[in-house]
Every structure is written in structure tokens, then in C-alpha cells.
Amino acid sequence: MEERSKAVTKYLRVPPRKARLAADLIRGLSVEEAEVQLEFSSLKAGRWLKKTLNSAVANAELQWDARRDRLSVLEVKVDEGPYFKRAKSKSRGGRAPVLKRTSHFTVVVGEKAVEGE
């Protein structure tokens, strides 16, 4: 059975569409490579995704004594959270809705199965 650990971060003030760009950078990489990618990424979501990744790695180390160098990113999900609804003033006393979007991050790490075993 494959060991897996998960970390979830909710209600982040990053639009899901932009956060998915950071998630695509690390999907399928080893944990060390993923951290380097997120460290040097200019995306705001990269900073939050790195914290979620580190939490998933810490969970793996505590739950089943995993070694950090053997772990890889098995799954990364970015889901939509609730909106903050705001209004922007328009001409002639009108208004237009502005949706401040939030995201939920889910990161699953585990040891990849080696084909030789």
C-alpha cells in the first residue's frame, strides 16, 4: 500500500485561475524540486503553495516516518472558495459588482513506487 499525506489550506485571497499556474509548476515533481520551483516563482500563490507543501511533508514525516528526499508531489488541487462581493462606482450613480475570489489548496505527497521492486 502506498503511503500518502495530505495538507489543506483554505480561504486564501488568491484567485483560483492564477493559483493553478503555480500548481501546474510542481505537479509530479519531487518535493525538493517543487520547493525550488516555488521559491523562485514570482507568483503570489507560489508562496502559499510552498507553505501547504511543507505542511504535507511534515505530516508525512510525523505520520509514517517518511524521508524528505524520497517524497514526491502526487496531487495538487486548487479549488474555488467563496467570493467577497464588493462594488465599484460607475457613471451616473451606477455600480458594478466586483468579485474578490478565494482559493482552497490541497497537496498530497507520497513515495513514488520504484519500477524495479
C-alpha distances in whole Angstrom, upper triangle without the diagonal:
4,6,9,13,16,20,22,26,29,32,33,36,35,36,32,34,34,31,29,31,29,26,27,27,24,21,19,21,19,20,23,25,24,26,29,29,29,32,34,34,37,35,36,32,31,32,30,27,27,27,24,22,23,22,18,18,20,18,15,17,18,15,13,15,14,17,19,19,16,15,16,17,15,17,20,22,26,27,31,32,36,39,42,45,48,51,53,57,59,62,65,63,60,56,53,49,47,43,41,38,35,31,28,25,21,19,15,14,11,11,11,10,13,15,16,13
4,6,10,13,17,20,23,26,30,30,33,32,32,29,31,31,28,26,28,26,22,23,24,20,18,16,17,16,17,20,21,20,22,25,25,26,28,31,30,33,32,32,29,27,28,27,23,23,24,21,18,20,19,15,15,17,15,12,15,16,13,11,13,12,14,16,16,13,12,12,13,11,14,17,19,23,25,28,30,33,36,39,42,45,48,50,54,56,59,62,60,57,53,50,47,44,40,38,35,32,28,25,22,18,16,12,11,7,7,8,8,11,14,16,13
4,7,10,14,17,21,24,27,28,31,30,31,28,30,30,27,25,27,25,22,23,23,19,18,16,17,15,15,18,20,19,21,24,24,24,26,29,29,32,30,30,27,25,26,24,21,21,21,18,16,17,16,12,12,14,11,8,11,12,10,8,10,9,12,13,15,12,10,11,12,11,13,16,19,22,24,27,28,32,35,37,41,43,47,49,53,54,58,61,59,56,52,49,45,43,39,37,33,30,26,23,20,16,14,10,9,6,7,9,10,13,16,18,16
4,7,10,14,17,20,24,24,27,26,27,24,26,27,23,22,24,21,18,20,20,17,15,14,15,14,13,17,18,17,18,22,22,21,24,26,26,29,27,27,23,22,23,21,18,18,18,15,13,14,13,9,10,12,9,7,11,12,9,9,12,10,12,13,15,12,9,10,10,8,10,13,15,18,20,24,24,28,31,34,37,40,43,45,49,51,54,57,55,52,48,45,42,39,35,33,30,26,23,19,16,13,10,7,6,4,7,10,12,15,18,20,19
4,7,10,14,17,21,21,25,24,25,23,25,25,21,21,23,20,17,19,20,16,15,15,15,14,13,16,18,16,17,20,21,20,22,25,24,27,25,24,21,20,20,18,15,15,15,12,10,11,9,6,7,9,6,5,9,10,8,9,11,10,12,12,15,13,10,11,10,10,10,12,14,17,18,22,22,26,29,31,34,37,41,42,46,48,52,55,52,50,46,43,39,37,33,31,27,24,20,17,14,11,8,6,5,6,10,13,15,18,21,24,22
4,7,10,13,17,17,21,20,22,19,22,22,18,18,20,18,15,18,18,15,14,15,16,15,13,17,18,16,16,20,20,18,20,24,23,25,22,22,18,18,18,15,13,13,13,9,9,10,8,5,8,10,7,8,12,12,11,12,14,13,15,14,17,16,12,12,10,10,9,10,11,13,15,18,18,22,25,27,31,33,37,39,43,45,48,51,49,46,42,39,36,33,29,27,24,20,17,13,10,7,6,4,6,9,13,15,18,21,24,26,25
4,7,10,14,14,18,18,19,17,20,20,16,17,19,16,14,17,18,15,15,16,17,16,14,17,18,15,15,19,19,17,19,22,21,23,20,19,16,15,15,12,10,11,10,6,7,9,6,5,8,9,8,10,13,13,12,15,16,15,17,15,18,18,14,14,12,12,11,10,11,12,14,16,16,19,22,24,28,30,34,36,40,42,46,48,46,43,40,37,33,30,27,24,21,17,14,11,8,6,5,7,9,12,16,18,21,24,27,29,28
4,6,10,11,15,15,16,15,18,18,14,15,18,16,13,17,18,16,16,18,19,19,16,19,20,17,17,20,20,17,19,22,21,22,19,17,14,15,14,11,10,12,10,7,9,11,9,8,12,13,11,14,16,16,16,18,20,19,21,19,22,21,17,17,14,14,12,10,9,10,11,13,13,16,19,21,24,27,30,32,36,38,42,45,42,40,36,33,30,27,23,21,18,14,11,7,6,5,7,9,12,15,19,21,24,27,30,32,31
4,7,7,11,12,14,13,16,16,12,14,17,15,13,17,18,16,17,19,20,20,18,20,21,17,17,20,19,16,18,21,19,20,17,15,12,13,12,8,9,11,9,6,10,12,9,10,14,14,14,16,19,19,19,21,23,21,23,21,23,23,20,19,16,17,14,12,11,10,10,12,11,14,16,18,21,24,27,29,33,35,39,42,39,37,33,30,27,24,20,18,15,11,9,6,5,7,9,12,15,18,22,23,27,30,33,35,35
4,6,9,11,12,12,15,15,13,15,17,16,15,18,20,19,19,22,23,24,21,24,24,20,20,23,22,19,21,23,21,21,18,15,12,15,14,10,11,14,12,10,13,15,13,14,18,18,17,20,22,22,22,25,26,25,27,24,27,27,23,22,19,19,16,14,12,10,9,9,8,10,13,14,18,20,24,26,30,33,36,39,36,34,30,27,24,21,17,15,12,8,6,4,6,9,12,15,18,21,25,27,30,33,35,38,38
4,6,9,10,11,14,15,12,15,18,17,16,20,21,21,21,24,25,26,24,26,26,22,22,25,23,20,22,24,21,21,17,14,12,15,15,11,13,16,14,13,16,18,16,18,21,21,21,23,26,25,26,28,30,29,30,27,30,30,27,25,22,22,19,16,14,11,10,9,6,8,9,11,14,17,20,23,26,29,33,35,32,30,26,24,20,18,14,11,9,6,6,6,9,12,15,18,21,25,28,30,33,36,39,42,41
4,6,8,9,13,12,10,13,15,14,14,18,19,19,20,23,23,24,22,24,24,20,19,22,20,17,18,20,18,17,14,11,9,12,11,8,10,13,12,11,15,16,16,17,20,21,21,23,25,25,26,29,29,28,29,26,28,29,25,24,21,22,19,15,13,11,11,10,8,10,11,11,15,17,20,22,26,28,32,35,32,30,26,24,20,17,14,11,9,5,5,7,8,12,14,18,21,24,28,29,33,35,38,41,40
4,7,9,12,11,10,13,15,14,16,19,20,20,21,25,25,27,24,26,26,22,21,23,21,18,19,21,18,16,13,10,9,13,12,10,12,15,15,15,18,19,19,20,23,24,24,27,29,29,30,32,33,31,32,29,31,32,28,26,23,24,21,18,16,12,12,11,9,10,9,9,13,14,17,19,22,25,29,31,29,27,23,21,17,14,11,8,7,5,7,9,11,15,18,21,24,28,31,32,35,38,40,44,43
4,6,9,7,6,10,11,11,12,15,16,17,19,22,23,25,23,24,23,20,19,21,19,15,17,18,15,14,10,8,6,10,11,9,11,14,14,14,17,19,19,20,23,24,24,26,28,29,30,32,33,31,31,28,30,30,27,25,21,22,19,16,14,10,11,10,10,11,11,12,14,16,19,19,23,25,29,32,30,27,24,21,18,14,12,9,7,5,6,9,10,14,16,20,22,26,29,30,33,36,38,41,41
4,5,6,6,9,11,11,12,15,16,18,19,22,23,26,24,26,24,21,21,23,20,17,20,20,17,15,11,10,9,12,14,12,13,16,17,16,19,21,21,22,25,26,26,28,31,31,32,34,35,32,33,30,31,32,28,25,22,23,19,16,13,10,10,8,9,11,10,11,14,15,18,18,22,24,27,30,29,26,22,19,16,13,10,8,5,5,6,10,11,15,17,21,23,27,30,30,34,36,38,42,42
4,5,5,6,9,10,10,12,14,16,16,19,21,23,22,24,23,19,20,22,19,16,19,20,17,16,12,12,9,12,14,12,12,16,17,15,17,20,20,20,23,25,25,26,29,30,30,31,33,30,31,28,29,29,26,23,19,20,16,13,10,6,6,6,8,11,11,14,16,18,21,22,25,27,30,33,32,29,25,22,19,16,12,11,7,7,5,8,9,12,15,18,21,24,27,27,31,33,35,38,39
4,6,5,7,10,10,11,14,16,16,20,21,24,23,25,23,20,21,22,19,17,20,20,16,15,12,12,10,13,16,15,14,17,19,18,19,22,23,22,25,27,27,28,31,32,32,34,35,32,32,29,30,30,27,24,20,21,17,14,12,9,9,9,12,14,13,16,18,19,21,22,25,26,29,33,31,28,25,21,19,16,13,12,9,10,9,12,12,15,17,20,23,26,29,28,31,34,35,39,39
4,5,6,7,9,10,12,14,15,19,20,22,21,23,21,18,18,19,16,14,17,16,13,12,8,9,7,10,13,12,12,15,17,16,18,21,21,22,24,26,26,28,30,31,32,33,34,31,31,28,29,29,26,23,20,21,18,14,13,10,11,11,13,16,15,17,19,20,22,22,26,27,30,33,32,29,26,23,20,17,15,13,10,11,10,12,12,15,17,20,22,26,28,28,31,33,35,38,39
4,5,5,6,9,10,12,13,17,17,19,18,20,18,15,16,17,14,12,15,15,12,12,8,8,5,8,10,9,8,12,14,13,14,17,18,18,20,22,23,24,26,28,28,29,30,28,28,25,26,26,23,20,16,17,15,11,10,7,9,10,12,15,15,17,20,21,24,24,28,29,33,36,35,32,28,25,22,19,16,14,11,10,8,10,9,12,13,16,18,22,25,25,28,31,33,36,36
4,5,5,6,9,10,10,14,15,18,18,20,18,14,16,17,14,13,16,16,13,14,10,11,8,10,13,12,10,13,15,14,14,18,19,18,20,23,23,24,26,28,28,29,30,27,27,24,25,25,22,18,15,15,12,9,8,6,9,11,13,17,17,20,22,24,26,27,30,31,35,38,37,34,30,27,24,21,18,16,13,12,10,11,10,11,12,15,17,21,23,23,26,28,30,33,34
4,5,5,7,10,11,14,15,18,18,19,16,13,15,15,12,11,14,14,10,11,8,10,8,9,13,13,11,13,16,16,15,19,20,20,21,24,25,25,27,30,30,31,31,28,28,24,25,25,22,19,16,17,14,11,11,10,13,14,17,20,20,22,24,25,27,28,31,32,35,38,38,35,31,28,25,22,20,18,15,15,13,14,13,14,15,17,19,22,24,23,27,29,30,33,34
4,5,5,7,9,13,13,15,14,15,13,10,11,12,9,7,11,11,8,9,7,9,6,6,9,10,8,10,13,12,12,15,17,17,18,21,22,22,24,26,27,28,28,25,24,21,22,22,19,16,13,15,13,10,11,10,13,15,17,20,21,22,25,26,29,29,33,34,37,40,39,37,33,30,27,24,21,19,16,15,13,13,11,13,12,15,16,20,22,22,25,27,29,32,33
4,5,6,6,10,11,14,13,15,13,10,12,13,10,9,13,14,11,13,10,12,9,8,11,11,8,10,13,11,11,14,16,15,16,19,20,20,22,24,24,25,26,23,23,20,20,20,17,14,10,12,9,6,7,7,11,14,16,20,21,23,26,27,30,31,34,36,39,42,41,38,35,31,28,25,22,20,17,15,12,12,9,10,9,12,13,17,19,19,22,24,26,29,30
4,6,6,9,10,13,14,16,13,10,13,14,11,11,14,15,12,14,12,14,11,11,14,14,11,13,16,15,14,17,19,17,19,22,22,22,24,27,27,27,28,24,24,21,21,21,18,14,11,12,10,8,9,10,13,16,19,22,23,26,28,30,32,32,36,37,40,43,42,39,36,32,30,27,24,22,19,18,15,15,12,13,12,14,15,18,19,18,22,23,25,28,29
4,6,9,9,12,12,13,10,8,10,10,7,8,11,11,9,12,11,13,11,9,13,14,11,11,15,14,13,16,18,17,18,21,22,21,23,26,27,27,27,23,22,19,19,19,17,13,11,13,12,10,12,13,16,19,21,25,25,27,30,31,34,34,37,38,42,45,44,41,38,34,32,29,26,24,21,20,17,17,14,15,13,15,15,18,19,18,22,23,25,28,29
4,6,6,8,8,10,8,5,8,9,7,8,11,12,11,14,13,15,12,10,13,13,10,10,13,12,10,13,15,14,14,18,19,18,20,23,23,23,23,20,19,16,15,15,13,10,7,10,9,8,11,12,16,19,21,25,26,28,31,33,35,36,40,41,44,47,46,43,40,37,34,31,28,25,22,20,17,16,13,13,10,12,11,14,15,15,18,20,22,25,26
4,6,9,10,12,10,8,11,13,11,11,15,16,14,17,16,17,14,13,16,15,11,12,15,13,11,15,16,14,15,18,19,18,20,23,22,22,23,19,19,17,16,16,13,9,6,7,6,6,9,12,15,18,21,25,26,29,31,33,36,37,41,42,45,48,47,44,41,37,34,31,28,26,23,21,17,16,13,12,9,10,10,12,14,13,16,18,20,23,24
4,7,9,12,10,9,12,14,12,14,17,18,17,20,19,21,18,16,18,18,14,15,17,16,13,16,17,15,15,18,19,17,19,22,22,21,21,18,17,15,14,13,11,7,5,6,7,9,12,15,18,22,24,28,30,32,35,37,40,41,44,46,49,52,51,48,44,41,38,35,32,30,27,24,21,19,16,14,11,10,10,11,11,10,13,14,16,19,20
4,6,8,6,6,9,10,10,11,14,15,15,19,18,20,17,15,17,17,14,13,16,15,12,14,16,14,13,17,18,16,18,21,21,21,20,17,15,13,12,11,9,6,6,8,10,11,14,17,20,24,26,30,31,33,36,38,41,41,45,46,50,53,52,49,45,42,39,36,33,31,28,25,22,21,17,15,12,12,10,11,11,10,14,15,17,20,21
4,6,5,6,9,10,11,12,14,16,16,20,20,21,19,16,17,18,15,13,16,15,11,12,15,13,11,15,16,14,15,19,19,18,17,13,12,9,8,8,6,4,6,9,12,13,16,19,22,26,28,31,33,35,38,40,43,44,47,49,52,55,54,51,48,44,42,38,35,33,30,27,24,22,18,16,13,12,9,10,9,9,13,13,16,18,19
4,6,5,6,9,10,11,12,15,15,19,18,19,17,14,15,15,12,10,12,12,8,9,12,10,8,12,13,12,13,16,17,16,15,12,11,7,7,8,6,5,6,10,12,12,16,18,21,25,26,29,31,33,36,38,41,42,46,47,51,54,52,50,46,43,40,37,34,31,28,25,22,20,16,15,11,11,8,9,10,11,15,16,19,21,22
4,5,5,6,9,10,11,13,14,18,18,20,18,14,15,16,14,11,13,14,10,10,14,13,11,13,16,14,15,18,19,19,17,14,11,8,7,9,8,8,10,13,15,15,19,21,24,27,28,32,33,35,38,40,43,43,47,48,52,55,54,51,48,45,42,38,35,33,30,27,24,23,19,18,14,14,12,13,13,14,17,18,21,23,23
4,5,5,6,9,10,11,12,16,17,18,17,13,15,16,14,11,15,15,12,13,16,15,13,16,19,17,18,21,22,22,20,17,15,11,10,12,10,9,10,13,15,15,18,20,23,26,28,31,33,34,37,39,41,42,45,47,50,53,52,50,46,43,40,37,34,32,29,27,24,23,19,18,15,15,13,14,14,14,18,18,21,23,24
4,5,5,6,8,10,11,14,14,15,14,10,12,13,10,8,12,12,9,10,14,13,12,15,17,16,17,20,21,21,20,17,16,12,12,13,11,8,8,11,12,11,15,16,20,23,24,28,29,31,34,35,38,38,42,44,47,50,49,46,43,40,37,33,31,28,25,23,20,19,15,15,12,13,11,13,14,15,18,19,22,24,25
4,5,5,6,9,10,13,13,14,13,9,10,12,9,6,10,11,8,9,12,12,11,14,16,16,16,19,21,21,20,17,15,12,12,14,12,11,10,14,15,14,17,17,21,23,25,28,29,30,34,35,38,38,42,43,47,50,49,46,43,40,37,33,31,28,25,23,20,19,16,16,13,14,13,15,16,17,21,22,25,27,28
4,5,5,6,9,12,13,15,14,11,11,14,12,9,13,14,12,12,16,16,15,17,20,19,20,23,24,24,23,20,18,14,13,16,14,13,13,17,17,16,19,20,23,26,27,30,31,32,35,36,39,39,42,44,47,51,49,47,44,41,38,35,32,29,27,25,22,22,19,19,16,18,16,18,19,19,23,23,26,28,29
4,6,6,6,10,11,13,12,9,11,13,11,9,13,14,12,13,17,17,16,19,21,21,22,25,26,26,25,22,20,16,16,17,16,13,12,16,16,14,17,17,21,23,25,28,29,30,33,34,36,36,40,41,44,48,47,44,41,38,35,32,30,27,25,23,20,20,17,18,15,17,16,18,19,19,23,24,26,28,30
4,6,5,8,8,10,9,5,7,9,8,6,10,11,10,11,14,15,15,17,19,20,21,23,25,25,25,22,20,17,17,19,16,14,13,16,16,13,15,15,19,21,22,25,26,27,30,31,33,34,37,39,42,45,44,42,38,35,33,29,27,24,22,20,17,17,14,15,14,16,16,19,20,21,24,26,28,31,31
4,6,8,10,11,11,7,7,11,10,8,11,13,12,12,15,17,16,18,21,21,21,24,26,26,25,23,21,17,17,20,18,16,16,19,19,17,19,19,22,24,25,27,28,29,32,32,35,35,38,40,43,47,45,43,40,37,35,31,29,26,24,22,20,20,17,18,16,19,18,21,22,23,27,28,30,32,33
4,6,9,11,12,9,10,13,13,11,14,16,15,16,19,20,19,22,24,24,25,28,29,30,29,26,24,20,20,22,20,19,18,21,21,19,21,20,23,25,26,29,29,30,32,33,35,35,38,39,42,46,45,43,39,37,35,31,29,26,24,23,21,22,19,21,19,21,21,23,24,25,28,29,32,34,35
4,5,8,9,6,8,12,11,10,14,15,15,16,19,20,20,22,24,25,26,28,30,30,30,27,25,21,21,23,21,19,17,20,19,17,18,17,20,22,23,26,26,27,29,30,32,31,35,36,39,43,42,39,36,33,31,27,26,23,21,20,18,19,17,19,18,20,20,23,25,25,28,30,32,34,35
4,7,9,7,9,12,12,12,15,17,17,18,21,22,23,25,27,27,29,31,32,33,33,30,28,25,25,27,24,22,20,23,22,19,20,18,21,21,23,25,24,25,27,27,29,28,31,33,36,39,39,36,33,31,29,25,24,21,20,19,18,20,18,20,20,23,23,26,28,28,32,33,35,38,39
4,5,5,7,10,10,11,14,15,15,17,19,20,21,23,25,26,28,29,31,32,32,29,28,24,25,26,24,21,19,21,19,16,16,14,17,18,19,21,21,21,24,24,26,26,29,31,34,37,36,34,31,28,26,22,20,17,16,15,14,16,15,17,17,21,22,25,27,27,31,33,35,38,38
4,5,6,7,9,11,12,13,15,16,18,19,21,22,24,25,27,28,30,31,31,29,28,25,26,27,24,22,20,22,20,16,16,14,16,16,17,19,18,19,21,22,24,24,28,29,33,36,35,32,29,26,24,20,18,15,14,13,12,14,13,16,17,20,22,25,28,28,32,34,36,39,40
4,5,5,6,9,10,11,12,14,15,16,18,20,21,23,24,26,27,28,29,26,26,23,24,25,22,20,17,19,16,13,13,10,13,13,14,17,17,18,21,22,25,25,29,31,34,37,36,33,30,27,24,20,18,15,13,11,10,11,10,13,13,17,19,22,25,26,29,31,34,37,37
4,5,5,6,9,10,10,12,14,15,16,18,20,21,22,24,25,27,26,24,23,20,21,22,19,17,15,17,16,12,13,12,15,16,17,20,21,22,25,26,28,29,32,34,37,41,39,37,33,30,28,24,22,19,17,15,13,13,11,13,13,16,17,20,23,23,27,29,31,34,34
4,6,5,7,9,10,11,13,15,16,17,19,20,21,23,25,26,26,24,23,19,21,23,20,18,16,19,18,15,15,14,17,18,18,21,21,22,25,26,29,29,33,35,38,41,40,37,34,31,29,25,23,19,17,15,14,14,12,14,14,17,18,21,24,25,29,30,33,36,36
4,5,5,6,9,10,11,13,14,15,17,19,20,21,23,25,25,23,23,19,21,23,19,18,15,18,16,13,13,12,14,15,15,18,18,19,23,24,27,28,32,34,38,41,39,36,33,30,27,24,21,17,15,12,11,10,9,11,11,15,16,20,23,24,28,30,33,36,35
4,5,5,6,9,10,11,12,14,15,17,18,20,21,22,23,20,20,17,19,20,16,15,12,14,12,9,10,10,13,15,15,19,20,21,25,26,29,30,34,36,39,43,41,38,35,32,29,25,22,19,16,14,11,10,7,9,8,12,13,17,19,21,24,27,29,32,32
4,5,5,6,9,10,10,12,14,15,16,18,20,21,21,18,18,14,16,18,15,13,12,15,14,11,13,13,16,18,19,22,23,24,28,29,32,33,37,39,42,45,44,41,38,35,32,28,26,22,20,17,15,14,11,11,10,13,13,16,18,20,24,26,29,31,31
4,5,5,6,9,10,11,12,14,15,17,18,20,20,18,18,15,17,19,16,15,14,16,15,13,14,14,17,19,18,21,23,23,27,29,32,33,37,39,43,46,43,41,38,35,32,28,25,22,20,17,14,13,10,11,10,13,13,17,19,21,25,27,31,33,32
4,5,5,6,9,10,11,13,14,15,16,18,19,17,18,15,17,18,15,14,11,14,12,10,11,12,14,16,16,19,21,23,26,28,32,33,37,39,43,46,44,41,37,35,31,28,25,22,19,15,13,10,7,8,7,10,11,14,17,19,23,26,29,31,31
4,5,5,6,9,10,11,12,14,15,17,17,14,14,12,14,14,11,10,8,11,11,9,12,13,16,19,19,22,24,26,30,31,35,36,40,42,45,48,46,44,40,37,34,31,28,25,22,18,15,13,10,9,6,8,8,11,14,16,20,22,25,28,27
4,5,5,6,9,10,11,12,14,16,15,13,13,10,13,14,11,12,11,14,14,13,15,16,19,22,22,25,27,28,32,33,37,38,42,44,47,50,48,46,42,40,36,33,30,27,24,21,18,16,13,12,9,11,10,13,15,18,21,23,27,29,28
4,5,5,6,9,10,11,12,14,14,13,14,12,15,16,13,13,12,14,14,13,15,16,18,20,20,23,25,27,30,32,36,38,41,44,47,50,48,45,42,39,36,33,29,26,24,20,17,14,12,11,9,10,10,13,16,19,22,24,28,30,29
4,5,5,6,9,10,10,12,13,11,12,11,14,14,10,11,9,11,11,11,13,15,17,20,20,24,26,28,32,34,37,39,43,45,49,51,49,47,43,40,37,34,30,27,24,21,18,15,11,9,7,7,6,9,12,15,18,21,24,27,26
4,5,5,6,9,10,11,10,8,9,7,10,11,8,9,9,12,13,13,16,18,21,24,24,27,30,31,35,37,40,42,46,48,51,54,52,50,46,43,40,37,33,30,27,24,21,18,15,13,9,9,7,9,11,14,17,19,23,25,24
4,5,5,6,8,10,10,9,10,9,13,13,11,13,13,15,16,16,19,20,22,25,25,28,30,32,35,37,41,43,46,49,52,55,53,51,47,44,41,38,34,31,29,25,22,19,16,14,12,12,10,12,14,17,20,22,26,28,26
4,5,5,6,8,9,9,11,11,15,14,12,13,13,14,15,16,18,19,21,24,24,27,30,31,35,37,41,43,46,49,53,55,53,50,47,44,40,37,34,31,28,25,21,18,16,13,11,10,9,11,13,17,19,22,26,27,26
4,5,5,6,7,6,8,9,12,11,9,11,12,13,14,16,18,21,23,26,26,29,32,34,37,40,43,45,49,51,55,58,55,53,49,46,43,40,36,33,30,27,24,20,17,14,12,10,8,8,10,13,16,18,22,23,22
4,6,6,5,5,7,8,11,11,10,13,14,16,18,19,21,24,26,29,29,32,35,36,40,42,46,47,51,53,57,60,58,55,51,49,45,42,39,36,33,29,26,23,20,18,15,13,11,10,12,15,18,20,23,24,23
4,6,6,8,10,11,15,15,13,16,17,18,19,20,23,25,26,29,29,32,35,36,40,42,46,48,51,54,57,60,58,55,52,49,45,42,39,36,33,30,27,23,21,18,16,15,13,13,15,18,20,23,26,27,25
4,6,8,11,13,16,15,13,16,17,17,18,20,22,24,26,29,28,31,34,36,40,42,46,48,52,54,58,60,58,55,52,49,45,43,39,36,33,30,27,23,21,18,16,13,12,12,13,17,19,21,25,26,23
4,6,9,12,14,13,12,15,16,16,18,21,23,26,27,31,31,34,37,39,42,45,49,51,54,57,60,63,61,58,54,51,48,45,41,39,36,32,29,25,23,19,17,14,12,10,11,15,16,18,22,23,20
4,7,9,12,11,11,15,17,18,20,22,24,27,29,32,32,36,39,40,44,46,50,52,55,58,61,64,62,59,56,53,49,46,43,40,37,33,30,27,24,21,18,16,13,11,12,15,17,18,22,22,20
4,6,9,8,7,11,13,14,17,19,22,25,27,31,31,34,37,39,43,45,48,50,54,56,59,62,60,58,54,51,48,45,41,38,35,32,28,25,22,19,16,13,10,8,8,12,14,15,19,20,18
4,6,6,7,11,13,15,18,20,23,26,29,32,33,36,38,40,44,46,49,50,54,56,60,63,61,58,55,52,48,45,42,39,36,33,29,27,23,21,17,15,11,10,9,12,14,15,19,19,18
4,5,5,9,11,14,16,18,21,23,26,29,30,34,36,37,41,43,46,47,51,53,57,60,58,55,52,49,46,42,39,36,33,30,27,24,21,19,15,14,10,10,9,12,15,16,20,21,20
4,6,8,12,14,17,19,22,25,28,31,32,36,38,40,43,45,48,49,53,54,58,61,59,57,53,50,47,44,41,38,35,32,29,26,23,21,17,15,12,11,9,11,14,14,18,18,18
4,7,10,12,16,18,21,24,27,31,32,36,38,40,43,45,49,50,53,55,59,62,60,57,54,51,47,44,41,38,35,32,29,26,22,20,16,14,10,8,6,8,10,11,14,15,15
4,7,9,12,14,18,20,23,27,28,32,34,36,40,42,45,46,50,52,55,58,57,54,50,47,44,41,37,35,32,29,25,22,19,16,12,10,6,5,5,7,10,12,16,17,17
4,6,9,11,15,18,21,25,26,30,32,34,38,40,43,44,48,49,53,56,54,51,48,44,41,38,35,32,29,26,23,20,17,14,11,9,6,6,6,7,10,12,15,18,18
4,6,7,11,14,17,21,23,26,28,31,34,36,39,40,44,46,49,52,51,48,44,41,38,35,31,29,26,23,19,17,13,11,7,6,5,7,9,9,13,15,18,20,20
4,7,10,14,17,20,22,26,28,31,34,37,40,41,45,46,50,53,51,48,44,41,38,35,32,30,26,23,20,17,14,11,8,6,5,6,8,8,11,14,16,19,19
4,7,10,13,17,19,22,25,28,31,33,36,38,41,43,46,49,48,44,41,37,34,31,28,26,23,20,16,14,11,8,6,5,7,9,12,12,15,18,20,23,23
4,7,10,14,16,19,22,24,27,30,33,34,38,39,43,46,44,41,37,34,31,28,25,23,19,16,13,11,7,6,5,6,9,12,15,15,18,21,23,26,26
4,6,10,12,16,18,21,24,27,30,31,35,36,40,43,41,38,34,31,28,25,21,20,16,14,10,8,6,5,7,9,12,15,18,18,21,24,26,30,29
4,7,9,13,15,18,21,23,26,27,31,33,36,39,37,34,31,27,24,21,18,16,12,10,6,6,5,7,9,12,15,18,22,22,25,28,30,33,33
4,6,10,12,16,18,21,24,26,30,31,35,37,35,32,29,25,22,20,16,15,11,9,6,5,7,8,12,14,18,21,24,25,27,31,32,36,35
4,7,9,12,14,17,20,22,26,28,31,34,32,29,25,22,18,16,12,11,8,6,5,6,9,11,15,18,21,25,28,28,31,34,36,39,39
4,7,10,13,16,19,22,25,27,31,33,31,28,24,21,18,15,12,10,7,5,5,6,10,12,16,19,22,26,29,30,33,36,38,42,41
4,7,9,13,16,19,23,25,28,30,28,25,21,19,15,13,10,9,7,6,8,9,13,16,20,23,26,29,33,34,37,40,42,45,45
4,6,9,13,15,19,21,25,27,24,21,18,15,11,9,6,6,5,6,9,12,16,19,22,25,29,32,36,36,39,42,44,48,47
4,6,10,13,16,19,23,25,22,20,16,14,10,8,6,5,6,8,12,14,18,21,24,28,31,35,38,39,42,45,47,51,50
4,7,10,14,16,20,21,19,16,12,10,7,6,5,6,9,11,15,18,21,24,28,31,34,38,41,42,45,48,50,54,53
4,7,10,13,17,18,16,14,10,9,6,5,6,7,11,13,17,20,24,27,30,34,37,40,44,45,48,51,53,56,56
4,7,9,13,15,12,10,6,6,5,5,8,10,14,17,20,24,27,30,33,37,40,44,47,48,51,54,55,59,59
4,6,10,13,11,9,5,5,6,7,10,12,15,19,22,26,29,32,35,39,42,45,48,49,52,55,57,60,60
4,7,9,7,6,5,6,9,10,14,16,19,22,26,30,32,36,39,42,45,49,52,53,56,58,60,64,64
4,7,6,5,5,7,10,12,16,18,21,25,28,32,34,38,41,44,47,51,54,54,57,60,61,65,65
4,6,6,8,10,14,16,19,22,25,28,32,35,38,42,44,48,51,54,57,57,61,63,65,68,69
4,6,9,12,16,18,22,24,27,31,34,38,41,44,47,51,54,57,60,60,64,66,68,71,72
4,7,10,14,16,20,22,25,29,32,36,39,42,45,49,52,55,59,59,62,65,66,70,70
4,7,10,13,17,19,23,26,29,33,36,39,42,46,49,53,56,56,59,62,63,67,67
4,7,10,13,16,19,22,26,29,32,36,39,42,45,49,52,52,55,58,60,63,63
4,7,10,13,16,19,23,26,29,32,36,39,42,46,49,49,52,55,56,60,60
4,7,10,12,16,19,23,26,29,32,36,39,42,46,46,49,52,53,57,57
4,6,9,13,16,20,23,26,29,33,36,39,43,43,46,49,50,54,54
4,6,9,13,16,19,23,26,29,32,36,39,40,43,45,47,51,51
4,7,10,14,17,20,23,27,30,33,37,37,41,43,45,49,49
4,7,11,13,17,20,23,26,30,33,34,37,40,42,45,45
4,7,10,14,17,20,23,27,30,31,34,37,39,43,42
4,6,10,13,17,20,23,27,27,31,34,36,39,39
4,7,10,13,17,20,24,25,28,31,33,37,36
4,7,10,13,17,20,21,25,28,30,33,33
4,7,10,14,17,18,21,25,27,30,29
4,7,10,14,15,18,21,24,27,26
4,7,10,12,15,18,21,24,23
4,7,9,12,15,18,21,20
4,6,9,12,15,18,17
4,6,9,12,14,13
4,6,9,12,11
4,6,9,8
4,6,6
4,6
4
